Amino acid sequence: MSGTTIKRYVILTPFDKPEVRRAITIAIDREAALDVVYQGLGRVPTSPLLPINNYFPEPVPVEYDPDKAKEMLDKAGVKDLAF
């Protein structure tokens, strides 16, 4: 998915709400995806840049908390979003 594609979906309901996008972010189990797709080889990306890039930022881990994500979606008024 390119940055352009992401920008297009941000204008669609319910993705126009930052709290919905944040909830989706923490609803994804990146470690499990890595295990399934790459059989555990590699590491979960924390930036669109490669670690060898001089401008690579300090890694900011993204939490995985599906219960908190559901709570955030309920609070944002999104009840029928399926993953």
C-alpha positions in Angstrom: 0.0 0.0 0.0 1.5 3.3 -1.0 1.3 6.6 0.8 -1.1 7.8 -1.9 -3.4 4.9 -1.2 -3.4 5.7 2.5 -4.2 9.3 1.9 -7.2 8.4 -0.2 -8.8 6.3 2.5 -8.2 9.0 5.2 -11.0 11.0 3.6 -13.5 8.2 3.8 -15.8 7.6 6.8 -14.9 6.3 9.4 -11.2 6.7 8.5 -11.4 10.4 8.6 -11.3 10.2 12.4 -7.8 10.1 13.9 -9.0 8.0 16.8 -10.3 5.3 14.4 -7.0 5.2 12.6 -5.1 4.9 15.9 -7.5 2.1 17.0 -6.8 0.2 13.8 -3.1 0.7 14.3 -3.1 -1.0 17.7 -5.5 -3.7 16.6 -2.9 -5.2 14.3 -0.6 -7.9 15.8 2.5 -7.2 13.8 4.5 -10.0 15.4 1.9 -12.6 14.4 1.9 -11.2 10.9 5.7 -11.4 10.7 5.5 -15.0 11.9 3.0 -16.0 9.3 4.3 -14.1 6.3 8.1 -14.4 6.9 8.1 -17.4 9.3 9.5 -15.2 12.1 12.5 -14.0 10.1 13.0 -10.3 10.2 11.7 -7.6 12.5 8.6 -5.5 12.7 9.2 -2.2 10.9 8.9 1.0 12.9 9.6 3.4 10.0 9.2 3.6 6.3 13.0 4.1 6.2 15.5 1.2 6.4 17.6 1.1 9.5 20.8 1.7 7.4 19.5 5.1 6.4 21.2 8.0 8.2 17.8 9.6 8.8 16.3 6.5 10.4 14.4 7.7 13.5 14.6 6.1 16.9 12.2 3.1 16.9 8.8 3.8 18.4 7.1 0.5 19.2 3.5 0.2 18.4 1.4 -1.5 21.1 -0.9 -4.4 20.3 -4.0 -4.2 22.3 -7.2 -5.4 20.6 -9.4 -4.7 23.7 -8.3 -1.1 23.8 -8.8 -0.9 20.0 -12.4 -2.1 20.4 -13.0 0.4 23.2 -11.6 3.2 21.1 -13.8 2.3 18.2 -16.9 2.1 20.4 -16.0 5.6 21.8 -15.6 6.9 18.2 -19.0 5.5 17.4 -17.8 2.8 15.1 -19.6 -0.4 15.8 -19.7 -2.4 12.5 -16.0 -2.2 11.4 -14.8 -5.7 10.6 -11.1 -6.8 10.2 
